[in-house]
């Protein structure tokens, strides 16, 4: 069985989220929570950890630094693509979740820090 792809899903709020009246934000939080739960339940996705920077970053994420991150081992590139597609398929009323968030996946291999090599 091939090694999984160590994948960092980088998720950012975009300006449409911040343009919402405060009273209309609730359904968007339900939508992103649903998307993250869907990601966690995906076959071939093993979540290692998460990181949320929303307390120290206010405003849209136009790129790095992102609002939050999910680190996972993912079985293959197709599964990574399907995970990113969750922003297209999870709906908030008539809009897809990608109206309010964006996602980027960085894939690589696990970095091995060896104990048997002295520097």
GUMARLUM-594965 format. One record per atom (N, C-alpha, C, O, CB): residue in three letters; z, x, y. Coordinates in steps of 0.02 Angstrom, whole numbers, padded with zeros to 5 digits, always signed. Glycine has a CB too. Layout:
// residues N
alaZXY/...
END
This chain:
// residues 119
unk+00000+00043-00059/unk+00000+00000+00000/unk+00000+00045+00062/unk+00040+00091+00067/unk+00062-00048+00000/unk-00045+00031+00110/unk-00049+00073+00170/unk+00015+00067+00213/unk+00049+00016+00212/unk-00111+00055+00212/unk+00028+00120+00249/unk+00085+00120+00296/unk+00073+00067+00350/unk+00016+00059+00372/unk+00096+00190+00327/unk+00125+00032+00370/unk+00116-00017+00424/unk+00102+00018+00491/unk+00117+00077+00500/unk+00178-00063+00431/unk+00073-00019+00536/unk+00062+00006+00604/unk+00126-00005+00644/unk+00150-00061+00650/unk+00001-00030+00638/unk+00153+00048+00671/unk+00209+00041+00717/unk+00179+00013+00781/unk+00136+00045+00811/unk+00248+00110+00729/unk+00201-00045+00801/unk+00169-00081+00856/unk+00219-00100+00910/unk+00272-00127+00895/unk+00134-00144+00830/unk+00201-00085+00971/unk+00242-00105+01028/unk+00205-00161+01065/unk+00152-00149+01095/unk+00257-00044+01075/unk+00232-00221+01061/unk+00203-00277+01099/unk+00236-00276+01168/unk+00297-00283+01174/unk+00215-00346+01062/unk+00195-00269+01220/unk+00218-00267+01289/unk+00200-00334+01321/unk+00142-00353+01322/unk+00186-00206+01328/unk+00251-00368+01346/unk+00241-00436+01372/unk+00262-00437+01445/unk+00315-00413+01464/unk+00281-00489+01331/unk+00219-00467+01487/unk+00234-00471+01558/unk+00224-00541+01585/unk+00178-00576+01564/unk+00192-00423+01596/unk+00266-00560+01632/unk+00256-00622+01669/unk+00201-00610+01720/unk+00195-00555+01747/unk+00323-00645+01705/unk+00160-00661+01732/unk+00110-00652+01784/unk+00126-00698+01843/unk+00174-00736+01841/unk+00039-00667+01756/unk+00086-00694+01894/unk+00101-00729+01957/unk+00106-00805+01948/unk+00145-00837+01983/unk+00048-00713+02008/unk+00067-00833+01902/unk+00070-00906+01892/unk+00141-00928+01873/unk+00163-00982+01892/unk+00021-00927+01838/unk+00176-00887+01835/unk+00245-00903+01817/unk+00288-00907+01880/unk+00328-00954+01888/unk+00274-00850+01768/unk+00280-00859+01924/unk+00322-00857+01984/unk+00301-00909+02036/unk+00339-00924+02082/unk+00319-00788+02015/unk+00241-00936+02030/unk+00218-00988+02075/unk+00245-01057+02056/unk+00240-01104+02096/unk+00143-00990+02077/unk+00273-01064+01996/unk+00299-01128+01974/unk+00361-01148+02014/unk+00402-01105+02031/unk+00315-01127+01899/unk+00368-01213+02030/unk+00431-01236+02058/unk+00486-01224+02005/unk+00474-01232+01945/unk+00428-01312+02078/unk+00545-01207+02027/unk+00599-01190+01982/unk+00611-01246+01930/unk+00628-01231+01873/unk+00663-01178+02021/unk+00603-01308+01949/unk+00613-01364+01904/unk+00562-01367+01847/unk+00572-01403+01798/unk+00612-01429+01943/unk+00506-01331+01853/unk+00454-01332+01802/unk+00454-01271+01757/unk+00409-01263+01716/unk+00387-01340+01835/unk+00502-01227+01765/unk+00504-01165+01726/unk+00528-01177+01655/unk+00507-01142+01609/unk+00549-01113+01760/unk+00571-01227+01644/unk+00600-01240+01578/unk+00550-01243+01521/unk+00560-01209+01471/unk+00637-01303+01581/unk+00497-01282+01527/unk+00448-01285+01472/unk+00415-01218+01458/unk+00395-01205+01401/unk+00396-01337+01488/unk+00408-01176+01508/unk+00378-01110+01498/unk+00426-01066+01457/unk+00404-01029+01413/unk+00361-01076+01565/unk+00491-01071+01470/unk+00540-01033+01430/unk+00540-01057+01358/unk+00546-01017+01312/unk+00611-01039+01460/unk+00533-01122+01349/unk+00528-01148+01281/unk+00464-01121+01248/unk+00465-01102+01189/unk+00527-01226+01280/unk+00410-01118+01285/unk+00347-01092+01258/unk+00350-01019+01238/unk+00325-01001+01185/unk+00293-01101+01309/unk+00381-00976+01280/unk+00384-00905+01262/unk+00434-00895+01205/unk+00424-00852+01162/unk+00405-00862+01323/unk+00487-00935+01203/unk+00534-00932+01147/unk+00500-00952+01082/unk+00512-00921+01030/unk+00596-00976+01160/unk+00459-01003+01085/unk+00421-01025+01026/unk+00374-00970+01004/unk+00368-00956+00944/unk+00382-01090+01041/unk+00339-00940+01051/unk+00292-00886+01035/unk+00328-00828+01001/unk+00303-00801+00951/unk+00256-00862+01098/unk+00386-00808+01027/unk+00423-00753+00997/unk+00449-00771+00927/unk+00451-00728+00883/unk+00481-00733+01042/unk+00469-00833+00918/unk+00490-00856+00851/unk+00432-00856+00803/unk+00439-00837+00745/unk+00521-00926+00855/unk+00373-00877+00827/unk+00313-00876+00786/unk+00296-00804+00766/unk+00277-00791+00709/unk+00253-00908+00824/unk+00303-00757+00813/unk+00290-00687+00799/unk+00338-00662+00744/unk+00317-00628+00697/unk+00297-00645+00863/unk+00401-00678+00751/unk+00452-00656+00703/unk+00437-00683+00633/unk+00451-00648+00584/unk+00521-00679+00726/unk+00410-00743+00628/unk+00396-00774+00563/unk+00328-00755+00534/unk+00314-00774+00477/unk+00399-00848+00570/unk+00287-00719+00570/unk+00220-00702+00545/unk+00225-00658+00483/unk+00265-00611+00480/unk+00179-00666+00599/unk+00183-00674+00434/unk+00177-00632+00375/unk+00150-00564+00395/unk+00099-00560+00430/unk+00131-00666+00321/unk+00183-00512+00374/unk+00160-00444+00390/unk+00188-00416+00454/unk+00167-00363+00475/unk+00087-00444+00394/unk+00236-00451+00486/unk+00268-00426+00547/unk+00343-00418+00533/unk+00377-00466+00515/unk+00256-00475+00607/unk+00367-00357+00541/unk+00438-00342+00532/unk+00464-00316+00598/unk+00451-00258+00616/unk+00450-00291+00474/unk+00501-00357+00635/unk+00526-00338+00701/unk+00583-00289+00693/unk+00632-00301+00657/unk+00548-00400+00742/unk+00577-00232+00727/unk+00627-00179+00725/unk+00677-00187+00783/unk+00737-00176+00774/unk+00593-00110+00729/unk+00651-00206+00841/unk+00694-00213+00899/unk+00658-00244+00958/unk+00597-00250+00958/unk+00723-00146+00918/unk+00697-00263+01007/unk+00671-00293+01068/unk+00704-00261+01129/unk+00757-00231+01123/unk+00681-00370+01068/unk+00672-00269+01186/unk+00698-00242+01249/unk+00675-00288+01304/unk+00616-00300+01313/unk+00674-00168+01261/unk+00723-00314+01343/unk+00707-00360+01397/unk+00730-00328+01463/unk+00788-00311+01470/unk+00742-00429+01387/unk+00684-00321+01510/unk+00699-00288+01573/unk+00702-00338+01631/unk+00697-00319+01689/unk+00647-00235+01588/unk+00710-00403+01615/unk+00707-00454+01668/unk+00764-00450+01718/unk+00757-00477+01773/unk+00706-00522+01636/unk+00819-00418+01702/unk+00874-00413+01749/unk+00861-00361+01803/unk+00890-00366+01858/unk+00938-00395+01712/unk+00818-00313+01790/unk+00806-00259+01837/unk+00735-00257+01863/unk+00717-00212+01901/unk+00823-00194+01805/unk+00695-00305+01842/unk+00627-00309+01865/unk+00613-00381+01884/unk+00616-00426+01842/unk+00576-00283+01810/unk+00598-00393+01946/unk+00585-00460+01970/unk+00515-00461+01999/unk+00496-00419+02039/unk+00638-00483+02023/unk+00476-00510+01977/unk+00407-00515+02000/unk+00359-00504+01942/unk+00381-00488+01887/unk+00393-00465+02055/unk+00295-00512+01955/unk+00245-00507+01902/unk+00240-00436+01874/unk+00253-00387+01909/unk+00177-00529+01928/unk+00221-00432+01811/unk+00207-00368+01779/unk+00132-00357+01778/unk+00097-00389+01739/unk+00237-00365+01706/unk+00108-00314+01821/unk+00036-00300+01823/unk+00017-00245+01773/unk-00042-00228+01768/unk+00015-00279+01894/unk+00064-00220+01738/unk+00056-00166+01691/unk+00124-00135+01681/unk+00175-00167+01693/unk+00003-00113+01714/unk+00126-00072+01660/unk+00191-00040+01650/unk+00227-00036+01716/unk+00195-00020+01767/unk+00183+00030+01619/unk+00292-00048+01720/unk+00335-00071+01666/unk+00325-00145+01653/unk+00314-00185+01699/unk+00408-00056+01682/unk+00329-00163+01590/unk+00322-00233+01570/unk+00389-00268+01574/unk+00441-00236+01581/unk+00293-00237+01498/unk+00388-00334+01569/unk+00450-00372+01573/unk+00491-00366+01509/unk+00552-00358+01512/unk+00435-00446+01587/unk+00458-00370+01452/unk+00495-00362+01388/unk+00449-00331+01336/unk+00388-00330+01342/unk+00521-00430+01364/unk+00482-00307+01284/unk+00447-00270+01231/unk+00473-00293+01163/unk+00532-00309+01156/unk+00456-00193+01240/unk+00428-00294+01114/unk+00447-00306+01045/unk+00418-00249+01003/unk+00357-00238+01003/unk+00422-00377+01019/unk+00461-00213+00969/unk+00439-00158+00925/unk+00440-00184+00854/unk+00490-00210+00830/unk+00484-00095+00933/unk+00383-00176+00819/unk+00378-00203+00751/unk+00334-00158+00708/unk+00292-00120+00733/unk+00348-00274+00752/unk+00346-00162+00644/unk+00299-00134+00595/unk+00254-00192+00575/unk+00278-00245+00554/unk+00336-00102+00533/unk+00188-00181+00580/unk+00140-00234+00567/unk+00091-00209+00513/unk+00071-00151+00514/unk+00102-00255+00632/unk+00074-00253+00467/unk+00036-00231+00409/unk-00034-00205+00425/unk-00058-00160+00390/unk+00030-00287+00360/unk-00068-00233+00476/unk-00136-00210+00491/unk-00157-00233+00561/unk-00123-00273+00594/unk-00185-00236+00438/unk-00215-00208+00582/unk-00240-00223+00649/unk-00255-00297+00657/unk-00245-00325+00711/unk-00302-00182+00664/unk-00279-00329+00605/unk-00295-00401+00609/unk-00232-00441+00624/unk-00234-00490+00662/unk-00326-00425+00543/unk-00176-00422+00594/unk-00113-00457+00607/unk-00089-00444+00679/unk-00062-00490+00710/unk-00059-00434+00557/unk-00100-00384+00704/unk-00083-00369+00775/unk-00125-00414+00820/unk-00099-00444+00868/unk-00096-00294+00791/unk-00189-00420+00805/unk-00234-00463+00845/unk-00210-00535+00842/unk-00208-00569+00893/unk-00307-00458+00819/unk-00191-00559+00783/unk-00167-00628+00776/unk-00102-00639+00813/unk-00090-00693+00840/unk-00158-00646+00702/unk-00060-00588+00815/unk+00003-00593+00853/unk-00011-00600+00927/unk+00019-00642+00961/unk+00048-00531+00839/unk-00056-00560+00953/unk-00075-00565+01024/unk-00106-00633+01039/unk-00098-00660+01094/unk-00123-00509+01044/unk-00142-00660+00991/unk-00175-00724+00999/unk-00126-00782+01008/unk-00146-00836+01030/unk-00220-00738+00940/unk-00063-00772+00991/unk-00013-00825+01000/unk-00009-00847+01073/unk+00010-00904+01086/unk+00056-00800+00977/unk-00026-00804+01120/unk-00026-00825+01190/unk-00083-00873+01205/unk-00080-00910+01254/unk-00030-00764+01235/unk-00134-00873+01163/unk-00190-00920+01172/unk-00177-00987+01138/unk-00203-01039+01159/unk-00254-00890+01145/unk-00137-00985+01084/unk-00129-01045+01043/unk-00065-01084+01057/unk-00062-01144+01040/unk-00131-01026+00970/unk-00015-01054+01087/unk+00045-01090+01106/unk+00033-01122+01174/unk+00013-01089+01222/unk+00108-01042+01108/unk+00045-01186+01177/unk+00028-01224+01237/unk+00090-01244+01276/unk+00143-01257+01248/unk-00012-01286+01218/unk+00082-01246+01343/unk+00131-01274+01389/unk+00095-01331+01423/unk+00057-01321+01471/unk+00158-01219+01441/unk+00106-01392+01399/unk+00067-01448+01424/unk-00007-01436+01410/unk-00026-01426+01352/unk+00079-01458+01500/unk-00048-01438+01462/unk-00120-01428+01453/unk-00142-01355+01456/unk-00201-01340+01447/unk-00157-01468+01504/unk-00096-01310+01470/unk-00113-01239+01479/unk-00088-01197+01421/unk-00035-01210+01392/unk-00083-01213+01544/unk-00128-01147+01403/unk-00106-01098+01354/unk-00053-01053+01386/unk-00051-01044+01447/unk-00166-01056+01327/unk-00010-01024+01344/unk+00045-00982+01367/unk+00020-00923+01409/unk+00056-00897+01451/unk+00085-00957+01308/unk-00042-00901+01396/unk-00068-00844+01433/unk-00078-00858+01508/unk-00091-00812+01547/unk-00134-00822+01403/unk-00072-00920+01527/unk-00073-00936+01599/unk-00012-00904+01634/unk-00016-00887+01693/unk-00073-01013+01610/unk+00043-00896+01597/unk+00106-00873+01625/unk+00127-00804+01603/unk+00167-00771+01637/unk+00159-00921+01608/unk+00100-00780+01547/unk+00118-00715+01520/unk+00055-00678+01498/unk+00003-00708+01485/unk+00168-00722+01462/unk+00063-00613+01493/unk+00010-00573+01462/unk+00042-00529+01410/unk+00103-00517+01411/unk-00030-00532+01514/unk+00001-00504+01364/unk+00026-00462+01310/unk-00023-00405+01299/unk-00083-00413+01305/unk+00036-00503+01245/unk+00004-00348+01282/unk-00036-00290+01263/unk-00001-00259+01203/unk+00061-00252+01203/unk-00044-00239+01322/unk-00038-00239+01153/unk-00009-00207+01094/unk-00030-00134+01092/unk-00089-00117+01099/unk-00031-00243+01030/unk+00018-00091+01081/unk+00006-00019+01071/unk+00021-00006+00998/unk+00076-00022+00974/unk+00050+00026+01119/unk-00026+00024+00962/unk-00018+00036+00890/unk-00021+00111+00876/unk-00058+00149+00908/unk-00073-00001+00850/unk+00018+00131+00828/unk+00017+00201+00807/unk+00052+00207+00740/unk+00051+00161+00699/unk+00051+00246+00859/unk+00081+00264+00729/unk+00119+00275+00668/unk+00190+00292+00688/unk+00204+00311+00744/unk+00087+00332+00624/unk+00235+00284+00641/unk+00304+00300+00653/unk+00310+00375+00668/unk+00282+00416+00633/unk+00349+00281+00593/unk+00347+00392+00720/unk+00360+00461+00737/unk+00417+00485+00692/unk+00472+00456+00692/unk+00378+00469+00813/unk+00404+00536+00654/unk+00454+00563+00609/unk+00487+00623+00642/unk+00454+00672+00660/unk+00423+00583+00541/unk+00552+00619+00650/unk+00591+00675+00676/unk+00624+00708+00616/unk+00669+00680+00586/unk+00644+00651+00730/unk+00601+00767+00600/unk+00622+00800+00539/unk+00686+00840+00550/unk+00694+00874+00600/unk+00567+00846+00513/unk+00731+00835+00501/unk+00792+00873+00503/unk+00783+00944+00477/unk+00825+00988+00489/unk+00846+00838+00463/unk+00728+00957+00442/unk+00719+01022+00411/unk+00680+01071+00453/unk+00661+01125+00429/unk+00685+01014+00345/unk+00666+01055+00516/unk+00630+01099+00560/unk+00675+01118+00619/unk+00697+01075+00657/unk+00564+01065+00585/unk+00689+01182+00624/unk+00729+01207+00680/unk+00683+01228+00737/unk+00631+01259+00726/unk+00774+01266+00659/unk+00702+01210+00796/unk+00662+01228+00854/unk+00698+01281+00894/unk+00673+01303+00946/unk+00648+01166+00898/
END
